Structure formats: structure tokens, C-alpha cells
Amino acid sequence: MTVAALILAPDPEAALAPAGSTNRLRRIVDVAWSGGAVPTIVVGPDPEGRLAAAIAGAEASALSNVPLPSDRTGAVLAGQSTAVATVEATDAVLLWPVAMAWVDPETVTSLIEAHGADRTAILRPAYAGRPGWPILVPRPVVDAWRTLPAETTLEAAIGASGVTVRLLELGDPGTAHDATTPPETLPPYVGPLAPAAGHVHEWGEAIAETEAADPDPVEPPRPRR
């Protein structure tokens, strides 16, 4: 089972803004790799090669010749095609806006594990009931987006897919708070509230509160208070 990460970077300046000891893009690339996402593709305009330079030496590649903003289905389809060309067995993608720079590697691992248990659903992480990113979309669902106008937004495409969207309460504030939130002000990381491959909740369903699991430290370090 192979799940690719598509880092959606419509604005190079925002992608290269500071995030801890590095920049947003490089931090996400490192977190995606640590969490088990392979391959990682950066989707966004890069006329000066700055995004490619930022990921030099990392387990990622840049796709800069997309004619549409990276939050549109046409750009995602181009990114998925590159991922499949890189690793033919890719069977799902993580749609990951570059603004979501505080996601924890364990969240990536949990989404991939949950996909292994249910390969048909779209999986979306949540924190305290608040839906977040990155969103895992099975390859057949993305393939079906080829029938939509290339300018369709991701939220609209997901809503029109006719596929179950499930929320996983993963206890990761980075899934619901973007990089404009200083890491020291993030709510606490509590980790998954249930096994990732166990019961998950359909979109809009109340998420049951269970005892929080003890998170294991994973590199890169997660932001905490």
C-alpha cells in the first residue's frame, strides 16, 4: 500500500515562510516522509526554482508546470499523475495545503493505517471535532475528478464525489490550525483517540470522546506549548 503526499503550494512566498527552524515547505516534506507518505510531490508555481531548491536532498520532487492554482482539481490530477509515474503502486494521495505546516508525523501514519482498513473512503483528520488537513483521497476518486472542470475546488470535488467522507479524531492541533498560528500557542497534542484502523466517523457525525492515547515522540519534533 502506497500513499503519496501532494503538497499544494500556490504561493512560493507563503511556502517558504518560516516554520520553526526551517520553512513551511521543507517541514511538511520531512513530516510526510517521517509519517510514511511516498512519494511526496510539491505542486505549485516555481519559476525561479526556489521551491525545488528548498527541498533539495529531501525525499520529494517538485511539479511546477501546472497551469491552474494548486487548490484546483486540475493541479491535483497533474500531481497524482507525477506520483504514479514515480511509484506506480500509488493507490491514494494526501492533499496537503502548504499552510498546514504543524501536522505531526503520527497523523500521517494514522491516515495511512486507516486507509489500509478502508480503501474506498475519503479520510479527513479532525481535532476536537474540527475537520482539518491533509485529506486522504483514494486514487479511483481522484481519477473520477477528470470528469469535472479542471477549475473545480477541492472541497467541491470532494462533496461531489459521492464517496463517504470519514473523520478521524487524531488529536493533532496541526491538522486544524495553519502556520499563521505560533507553535507555542497551539492547543495540546493528545494523539489519536482510537486506533487508526478502527471505527471512524462519517462526515457530520458526533465524534465520541475516548481516553487519549499517549503519543510517542516522532521526528521532526511536534510543536507544543
N, C-alpha and C positions, 0 to 999 in steps of 0.2 A: 504494500500500500504506500503510495507516494502522494504527498500533498505539497503543492508549490505555494510560495508566498508571492503575491503580486503587490509590490509597494507602489501605491498610487501617488505620484509626486507632480501635481500640476504646476507648482511654483518652485523653481530651483532655490530661490532665496529662502522660502519657508523650509524647504527640505534640508538646507544647510545651516539653519539656525541652531544655536547651541542647545544641547540636551545633556546635562551633567558634564562629564569630562570630554564629550565628543559632540557630534551634531546629530540631529534627529534621524537622518537617513542612515548613517553608519550604526547608530544604536539599534535601529529596527532590524537592519541586516544581521547584526550579531545576535540579537534576541531570536530572530526567526531560525537561524542556524542552530542556536543552542536548544531551541524547543523542538527541533526535528523537521522543520519545513525544508524541502528540497524539490526543485531548485528555487532560488529567490531571484525574481526579476523586478527591476526598477522600471516603472512605466511613467514617462514624463518627458517634457522637452528639455534638451540638454545641448543647445547649440554650441556652447563653449567647452563642453566636455567636463564640466565641474562635478556633475553627479557621478560620472564614470570615475573621475579621479578620487572622489570621496569613498568609493567602495573598492578601490584598488587593493588587491591582496585578500579580499574577502570572498566568501563563497556566494557570489552574486554576480549578475550581469545586468547591463542597462539596455533598455529599449527606448530609443529617443525619437524614432521616426514615425510616431503615431500622429495622425492629423487632427485628432479630437482631444478635448480635455480628458484627463485620466480618470475622471469620475463618470464617464460615459461607457456604455456597453461596447462601443466600437474599440475603445482603447483596451478594455478588459479582454476582449476576444483576441486582439493582437498580442497581449501579454500571455494569454493562455497558449496561443499557438507557439510562441517562443519557448514557453515552459515545456510543452510536449515535444518540441524539436530537441530540447536539451535532455529531457528524460521522458522517453516515450510512454512509460508506465504511469505518468501523472494522471491521477483519477479525481482530483479535486484541487481547488485553489482557495487560498486565503486572500480575501480582498482587504487590503490594509492601507488606509489613508496615512500618509506620512505624518500627519498631525498627531496621530496616536502613538507617541513615542515612549510612553511609560508602561506599555504592556509587558507583562512578566513572561519569561520563557515557559514557566509551568502552564500558563494559559494556552500557549501554542501546543504543547504536548497534550493537554486535556482535550482540545478541539480535535486533534488528530486521532486520539484514542476513541473519542465519541463517534467520529466518522467511521472508524473500523467496526463499530457495533451497529451503525445505521448509515449505509452508504447512499441513501436516497434523499435524506432530509438536508435542508439548509440549516446550518448550526450557527447560532449567534450567542456570544458571551454576554453575561449580564452582571452588574454589580448592584446589590441591594435592589434588585428588580428593574434596574435601568439598563435597557439594551445598549450594547456597545459594539466595538470593533476589535479585531478583524472578524469578518464573517466568512465561514467556510461554505463554499458552494461546490457541489459535485460537478464533475466535468460534463455529464449529459445536460445538466441545467444550463450551464454556460453555453454549451453548443446550441441549445434551443434559442438562445438570445439572438442568433443570427437572423431570425425572422423579424426581429424588432428593428425600428430605426436606429441607426448607429448612435444617434444623439440621445437615446433614452438614458435617463439617470439610473444609477444602480438601485436605489430604493424603489423606483417604478418597475424596473425589471424584476426585482425580487418579488414585488407584490403581484406582478402579472404572471409569474412562473407557474402558478397552480401547484406548487410543491410545498409541503409542510415546512414552516419555519419554526425551529425549536430553540428555546432559550436554555442556556446552561448557566446556572449561578456559580461562577468560578471565583468569586471573592477577590477579584483583581480590580482595584480602582483605576488602573491604567487603561482598562477597556472602555471606561465611560468618561474619563477626564483627559482632555488633549494636552498637548505640550505647552499650552499657554498657562497651565496650572503649575506653579512651582512645586517640585517634588516634595519639599518639606511640608507643604500644605495638603497633600493628598490624604484622603481617608485611609484608614489602616488596611493593609493587605491581610486577608483572612484565609485565602486559599479556597479550593473547591468545597462546596457544602455537601457534595455527594460524589460517588465515583463517577468519573467522566463517562464511562461506558454504561452507566446505569440509567435510571429514569431521568429523562429530561422533559421540559415543559413546552407545550405548544405556545406559539405567539399569543400574548394576551392572557395566558393562564397565570393565576397567582402562584408564586414560587414558594414552596414550603420551606420553612426555616428549620434547618437541622444543625447539629453540632458541627462547628467549623473544624476542619482537619488542620493539623499542624503543618505549615508549609516548610519544605526543605529549601535552604538557600541554594540558588542557582545563579551561575554567572551568565551574563553581566549582572551586577547587583541590582536588586529592585529598589526603587525609591521608597523611602519610609519617612515617617516623621522623625 
